[in-house]
Amino acid sequence: MANRRPIRWHIGVFLAPAVLVYTAVMIYPLFNTMRLALFTEIDQQRVYVGLQNFSALFGQAVWSDAFWNALGNNFWFFLIHMLVQNPIGIGLAAILSHKRLRFAAFYRSAIFIPAILSFVIVGFAWKLILSPIWGIAPSMLDMVGLKSLFAPWLGKEEYALTTLALISVWQFVGIPMMLIYAALLSIPEEVLEAGECDGITGMSAFWKIKLPLILPSIGIISVLTFVGNFNAFDLIYSAQGALAGPNFSTDILGTFMYRTFFGFQLQLGDPHMGSAIATAMFAIILIGVCIYLFGIQTRIRRYQF
């Protein structure tokens, strides 16, 4: 009789605490939110309505106008991070990974420090800096002869969201920088030396050798940027409040869901519609991640190998 493989009970024992905690704080709230989205309150009684909340969210102007506005703002918020934050992070990582650069560790730390700051501190500080009354931005621009370019960027509908996105870029550019920096350090020296033998050095080595090898890391950073931006809330709330002013021009799905779920000022809270918005956010993020995992990541692996 063949020897049976022993059952490794100890694996389950060690995993159980983490699984229980994760289930309690992530899995259960997620499914409970989806469940709440299928109900509504009628005469203080919870009534099952199926997909009516989603139908109202996408079909009734009182909900759909705010939802599509928030979704469009979210895409713009994400696009700025993809086009500004990640390329800058890659460029900084390439510069800081140069062996002859002095004080590279100091530069890495200085760039990464904003990422560990509180959203509330960052939002409030930049709101003070950009204030046209007591902020230091007008005087700093005046020192270099560019005061005419200053405007109340957080107070204008056409500039507010872009300004907040750039503030977020300033805060989090250190994360893609460090991830790409680690990926660049993991490239074998033999590969780079082989490139040097073929005359591929400097910027040419980065574009022809390093960049193709770090494409998987860039893909992971893109997914993290997508998920983080579509879960964004703190910076908008701390800088512009729950109404995401001016005139909802900085409203994103996170602030829209917050106002709907908990209520704000004259708007009464509706946990069921709020859950519908949160479920829609989860579906958008899930679709985006699946597109990357089953589409883009597969092509990256084929290209790499």
C-alpha positions, 0 to 999 in steps of 0.5 A: 500500500502506497504511503499517503502524504501526511495532512499538514494541519499546521498550515491551516492553524497558522493561516486561520488567524489571518483568514479570520481577520481578513474575512471579518474586516474585508470579505463580510463587509463586502458581501454585506454591502452588496446585500444592502444594495438589494434592499430599500427602506419603506415606512421604516421597514427593509424591503427587498427591491432587487436591482431597483437601486441600480436602475435608479442610480443609472436611470434617474437623473437625480442620481445618474447625473451625479454618478456620471459626473463623479465617474468622469472626474474619477477617470480624469483623476486616474489619467493624470496619475498615469500620465504624470505620476508614473512616468516621473516615478520611472524617470526618478528611479532611473536617475537614482539607480545610477551608480555614480549619483551622490546622495542618492539615498537622501534623495530617495528618502526626501521624495518618499517622505510625502507618501507617509504623511496623512491625507488630512495634513497634505490637503489642509497644508496645500489648501493654505499654500494655494490660498489667494489670501494668506497662502505663500504661492502668490509670493513665491511666484512673484519672486520669480516674476510669474505672479500673473500666472497665479489663480485660485486654482482650488476655487475654479471649477475648471482647475480644482480637480486637476490641482488636487490630482497634481497634489496627489501626484506630489504626495505619492510619486515616491511609491512608483519610484521605489518600486521601479528602483527595486526592479532596476536593481534586480536586473542582472549585471551580466545583461547590462554588461552584454549590452555594453559589449554591443555598444548599448549604454546610457539612455539607449541601455535604459530604453532597449534593455532595462525598460522591457525587463521592468514592464511587469513592474510598471504593469503592477504599478498601473494596477495599483494606481487604478485601484488607489485612484478609484478608491480615493476619498481622503484628499478630496474630502480634506481639501474640498469637503464632502460637497467636493466643490466648487459646484461638485467639480471635484466630486469623485465616486468616494465622496459621492458614496459618502454623501449618499450613505451617511448624508450631509447637510440637508441630504439624508443618508441612504445606506441602500443607495450608498451600498449600490454606489459602493457596489458599482465602484467595486465592479468598476475596479474588478473589471479594470483589474481583470482587463489587466490580468487577462489581457495586458499582463499576458501580452507583457509576459509574451513580450518579455519571454 
